[in-house]
Amino acid sequence: MTSETGDYSVLFRANPLPTWVFDVDSLQFLDVNDAAVRHYGFTREQFLSMTLADIRPSEDVPALVDDVRRATNGPDVGVWRHRKADGQVIHVNVSAHSLTFAGRPARLVVANDITEHLHAMRRLESENALRRALDREEFRLHYQPIVALATGGTVATEAWSAGPIPSGACWDRLSSSPPPRKRV
């Protein structure tokens, strides 16, 4: 990656986010940085023998092809699912920009893994749905101690609900560990 003002390959290689260049016509990876190799688990050689379709769940490939076909010369952003070398599917926020690479039409892509962020958002939405349901008295929580048979002391508290679990809530068991108590 060079320009009239200098060599940008060091910026590409040192980028802490997974970054690659792919051929617009074949979807073939043309170059990948070290962060992509580390995060996705493929070697550089494996990446360079693959296409973008190879890191997508098969059901997402038609949307990928359509998106690349509709891409403009400007920046393009969106959230996509990618598949790592170990088969794990992750969600990534992708930013892509058109360029010419080795005389071919290509796209430069930076992928930021947002999987954990999405999981945290779902947990927060679930918690909020439960709180709203409790406020509306759609169901009640009941608590019962979990007692250690050997000591007779409470080691945790288990919560369970009476009534339907509200839509948007996903939980099986809530527990907390109170401070140890002495048996009286």
Secondary structure, DSSP 8 states (H G I E B T S, - for coil): -EETTEE-HHHHHH-SS-EEEEETTT-BEEEE-HHHHHHH---HHHHHT-BGGGGS-GGGHHHHHHHHHH--SS-EEEEEEEE-TTS-EEEEEEEEEEEEETTEEEEEEEEEE-HHHHHHHHHHHHHHHHHHHHHTTSSEEEEEEEE-TTT--EEEEEEEEES---TT---S-EEE--------
